[in-house]
């Protein structure tokens, strides 16, 4: 990551590696980008961005979750 910019690819790779129970295939790059572009998320550390996105995905039931 350069200059605290997080890409959708980095997010997808992190979820694939660490949150395999979440089907990221059902979530568009546009949605991820719009989320990462939120003012309170933009300059947050990567881990915080991921935690917030994870919570957002779960709270909005945006995709299938394997339990």
TORDRENDREN-456673 format. One record per residue (C-alpha): residue number from 1; residue in three letters; x, y, z. Coordinates in steps of 0.02 Angstrom, whole numbers, plus 50000, padded with zeros to 5 digits. Layout:
N
<NUM 'ALA' <X Y Z>>;
...
This chain:
67
<1 'UNK' <50000 50000 50000>>;
<2 'UNK' <50067 50169 49952>>;
<3 'UNK' <50018 50327 50044>>;
<4 'UNK' <49881 50239 50141>>;
<5 'UNK' <49783 50206 49979>>;
<6 'UNK' <49693 50041 49984>>;
<7 'UNK' <49638 49957 49823>>;
<8 'UNK' <49492 49840 49797>>;
<9 'UNK' <49618 49705 49749>>;
<10 'UNK' <49705 49722 49918>>;
<11 'UNK' <49536 49711 50006>>;
<12 'UNK' <49483 49557 49907>>;
<13 'UNK' <49650 49470 49938>>;
<14 'UNK' <49638 49506 50124>>;
<15 'UNK' <49460 49440 50135>>;
<16 'UNK' <49506 49285 50033>>;
<17 'UNK' <49650 49249 50149>>;
<18 'UNK' <49572 49295 50317>>;
<19 'UNK' <49383 49289 50299>>;
<20 'UNK' <49352 49142 50184>>;
<21 'UNK' <49176 49124 50255>>;
<22 'UNK' <49124 49285 50167>>;
<23 'UNK' <49082 49271 49981>>;
<24 'UNK' <49164 49428 49911>>;
<25 'UNK' <49111 49377 49736>>;
<26 'UNK' <48940 49449 49775>>;
<27 'UNK' <49011 49621 49815>>;
<28 'UNK' <49057 49739 49674>>;
<29 'UNK' <49220 49834 49661>>;
<30 'UNK' <49114 49992 49650>>;
<31 'UNK' <49036 49959 49820>>;
<32 'UNK' <49206 49926 49898>>;
<33 'UNK' <49280 50083 49819>>;
<34 'UNK' <49134 50190 49876>>;
<35 'UNK' <49151 50123 50052>>;
<36 'UNK' <49340 50153 50057>>;
<37 'UNK' <49311 50330 49993>>;
<38 'UNK' <49204 50379 50144>>;
<39 'UNK' <49281 50525 50236>>;
<40 'UNK' <49298 50433 50403>>;
<41 'UNK' <49379 50282 50317>>;
<42 'UNK' <49498 50363 50192>>;
<43 'UNK' <49644 50393 50309>>;
<44 'UNK' <49615 50251 50429>>;
<45 'UNK' <49744 50112 50445>>;
<46 'UNK' <49716 49961 50333>>;
<47 'UNK' <49658 49850 50477>>;
<48 'UNK' <49528 49978 50528>>;
<49 'UNK' <49464 49991 50349>>;
<50 'UNK' <49447 49802 50341>>;
<51 'UNK' <49359 49792 50510>>;
<52 'UNK' <49236 49928 50460>>;
<53 'UNK' <49202 49848 50291>>;
<54 'UNK' <49178 49679 50373>>;
<55 'UNK' <49052 49753 50495>>;
<56 'UNK' <48964 49844 50352>>;
<57 'UNK' <48950 49686 50247>>;
<58 'UNK' <48877 49589 50394>>;
<59 'UNK' <48759 49727 50453>>;
<60 'UNK' <48688 49755 50279>>;
<61 'UNK' <48679 49569 50232>>;
<62 'UNK' <48770 49608 50070>>;
<63 'UNK' <48827 49432 50029>>;
<64 'UNK' <48819 49251 50080>>;
<65 'UNK' <48909 49204 50241>>;
<66 'UNK' <48964 49024 50271>>;
<67 'UNK' <48956 48978 50453>>;
